[in-house]
Each structure stands twice: as C-alpha cells, then as structure tokens.
Amino acid sequence: MVQWNRVTRREVLRAIREYDRLGAEKFFSEHGFAPTTTYEMVWDGRRYPPKAILGTAFELATGKRLASGDFEGGKTGAVKVLTELGFSIEHKF
C-alpha cells in the first residue's frame, strides 16, 4: 500500500508545474501515466489528470516512481488524497 502521507501540497504543485512545462503528451511519456478518463483536478482555472499528478508528486516527495497500476485513481485513490490536500476534483466533461 502506498504511503501518501509523504506527499504534501508542495509536491502536488511541483507536479502541476512539471505538467505545464512539459505539456500533456511529454508529461505522460516521461512519468508513465495516461490521460484521465473520469475525473479532473482543477487548479487555477486549468484541468489536470489526478492520478498522473499524484503519482508524480509521490515521486518528487520520495524519489520512488509509481506505475499507474500501483494505486487507484478514483474516489478511494488519487481523488481522495488530492481532495484531502485541498484540491478540487470534478467529473471529466
């Protein structure tokens, strides 16, 4: 089980900046994730893939890379963790 307590808002914001810097396609390629299918994280008027952002934030916090299959992305996974950190999550249009 992944220990999410090592991830703070700081790492999530760093992951968001990395996503913005690289663009979606390169971000997914470099960090091993895919576009979101159900939920989107909303930050500063932009939409982000919650699972990819959280997985990258975990890597920034711990130095350990997670594969997409290592954790859930939905309500009991990335969405829950990001909501607890104060981020807004919405259903994808």
Protein Blocks (a to p, Z undefined) as FASTA:
>chain_A
ZZfklpcfklmmmmmmmmmmnommlmmmmnopacdfkbccdeehiacdfklmmmmmmmmm
nopacdfklpcfblmlmmmmmmmnopacdddZZ
